[in-house]
């Protein structure tokens, strides 16, 4: 029934490799499963590394999920740590390996091979880059080194404001370090559209973190107190330690040297069962390309979830053949916590849609994390992108203090099901006052998108795009507390009686606090013959 | 372009009626919109009522979301409270109304009529049922009455352990009352399968709540200290006050008298635009039937989310005609909080599938609410039901202390998208240690379901269904701490070496703590030729 290779060799023992090995053992008790790992650790919780440095996860053992011994006991895996694969001899189905400790070389034969070498942190060839005071974070050893090093410094610069950079910034602040974050883009989290991460940028600054956006590094120089980083802008930044988190590069050298097909950005090319162009060699995790199921393009998503499920897919195909479930591609769902805030994305950002020249429409709405009348509700901002052709959801971004993960998961599921804005409008989500809303912010996004299509909502994305006639329909107290520049305040409840104060010959741009009352106001005006626009997200999002 | 009725009359001013009126105003500024409400309040937060009684929502104003005056100001609605609709004259398109205060009768003409009278709490004709010490909770007046009455009693009996009954039990306990809960079914929350709500039953008992399951009420008798309830079992229960929450009955009398079509359970029959068999009369909310989009049957779901969106649908159809978005039916997603626990359902329970004689398969898995190595993770139990024909998800239930709402929303979205168990396996959910898992419990449910289909997992639903040869593969310490009756302990890590202790001639039933290691153990045994079953949910769920 099942195919059982005599020897399954896995290169790389963390997320994707460990999953492939574990799943293979479920299929076959008698296959010899060998896992090679260049480092000393396997199957550790790599996403948790920043949180041990900051103390959220005090016990290092929590991160060392498995050991070679535990995997031997549980799964009868032959784990060989400190063992580097240096060449694949596909003709003879063997991998040449070298002991990291002794340098001794040997060869291991395989029937099936799974490559899961991952991706390594980028280290650009800048002057001074080789200083031991410039660190990267990939594994437990890196973590231990950083944890030891930060003890003796007061200040740390983090280069790159992606997910890991921001997690490190938060954690190092929590243990009292003076933290600077340098990001080449004019925003943090470049995967997410700029306006959506502004609350997180504010949160970082409120904590006293020195956030340097739109500036890059020209080089480093060792100084007595640590390192001096020279920025593109000409400024210098003197800190005790630098952590580099500007991205990763797929470790595809071994695959490339073995003649396996490599994609345009250096990733190993695989089919939907994670098979390379050699039918006996599979490849999973950060090192490989996959399909983008939203637009059918190729993509590469270096995240733990996809890696784990790709490993499982490879093992299934090895044992079940073509009746194995295909890997359906990656949509890049991701999230980061920054102090009290979270932000994330599922599918395409507006920026990526623009770059790819894909037609789209977008709307941004606010809503409470649970019933606004129940204590503890926090505002979630949700930005939705969809196809104007068929209303299909292309992506969404969310930020806020609570419930961001839930909304991203709903959208991720909706994207998988190829749901439309109309489907979002009518999602029937769990509602009790502590947990949700009779009309959740996801429903509201669907409503707003449908209103745009049906011509009920003429939106303006931001205050900057609004014309000169701006009407603020908030109650006077709110309008005075957080005024909108250039706006005239006519509270919604007075709007119908004060239409003569609004110039019919010019478009009207209506704003409120959350972007809901402004829509009500714009409808009143439109139904009275005005060309009326609603400013999305309201003062909460714009001012 | 749009149709604009001269007069839109709405009967009922809470969830569905208020939504219909508000949405109608977005479409048309010049329609006269009249809303009749028998009570003194409109558009209040009916789902929040228990939480003001218990003090979670201290400010009553939070629940009185809108007033007739605020709705006049914002939406130019003509709200007539304390006004009861007593007859519909469909031939003349008029509704006869009566002032609750004066008894004065008059008539209001309509072009379009929306019925949203809701459903009223059941009050069965038992001896003593008319005692003023037996209360029900539907509106702010009921809430005020109960809040005042509980002040002078020490003990309260809640009849019916559905959502509202449990919320009341929690809240009354929180303000120091001695609470009894009487439920005719042998479990709380009869919408959800029995084994899934056991943690909540334990939580109630742990708090000292007197939980009486599988027993009903024969009648009540007033006694000096309050009321004495006589139970079917012969027991009596003496308390200061009784709250009746055994369900609701659709208030369809007005519609029935007007000759509108009524369904088998007394609900008003509507089409996908919420239209009754009279094209000028719509009906929304708890009073009407709708479609069950999972199996295409008729259903009625008395919940706030559906009511609100049905109101919107009716208003859209009145103004846009057949290009209005159809209401897609209700799947009954619901959730309740009981102290630290939550439990809920989306779609079909196993019991309902059995009752409807629908073929299904089911699996129950456990998983952490977020990365188990990050502080604060709590176990979620997820039970999944799907169609053996095509793997389509038919329903799911979840319980636990954190993240239950998120998983139900993911499943609700999956059901809307007609996703399969394989789709669940590969959902790409938001993962960072504080928020999720590389393999979330929803993925794991999809994995387990696929394993069942592919013959890798032979499950046994509960310990009672297991045969005599039970192997507990937990480490000895865990096995001793929470022993499984009749089981022999062979830790997983020793299993391969101790196969000779297991009788090959009999099926083996493997159990562990969470239902994962037992699957690993069963695979080892199956791959060694045993007939090996894994006991779902593990000791966490079974013992």
Interface residues (C-beta under 8 A of the other chain):
Chain A: X15 X25 X26 X27 X28 X29 X30 X45 X47 X48 X51 X56 X57 X62 X63 X65 X70 X73 X74 X75 X76 X163 X167 X303 X304 X305 X306 X307 X308 X309 X312 X320 X325 X327 X328 X330 X331 X332 X333 X334 X335 X336 X337 X342 X344 X346 X371 X373 X374 X375 X404 X405 X406 X408 X409 X410 X412 X413 X414 X416 X417 X418 X419 X422 X423 X425 X426 X427 X428 X429 X430 X431 X432 X433 X434 X435 X436 X438 X439 X443 X447 X450 X454 X456 X492 X493 X496 X517 X519 X520 X523 X524 X527 X528
Chain B: X15 X25 X26 X27 X28 X29 X30 X45 X47 X48 X51 X56 X57 X62 X63 X65 X70 X73 X74 X75 X76 X163 X167 X303 X304 X305 X306 X307 X308 X309 X312 X320 X325 X327 X328 X330 X331 X332 X333 X334 X335 X336 X337 X342 X344 X346 X371 X373 X374 X375 X404 X405 X406 X408 X409 X410 X412 X413 X414 X416 X417 X418 X419 X422 X423 X425 X426 X427 X428 X429 X430 X431 X432 X433 X434 X435 X436 X438 X439 X443 X447 X450 X454 X456 X492 X493 X496 X517 X519 X520 X523 X524 X527 X528
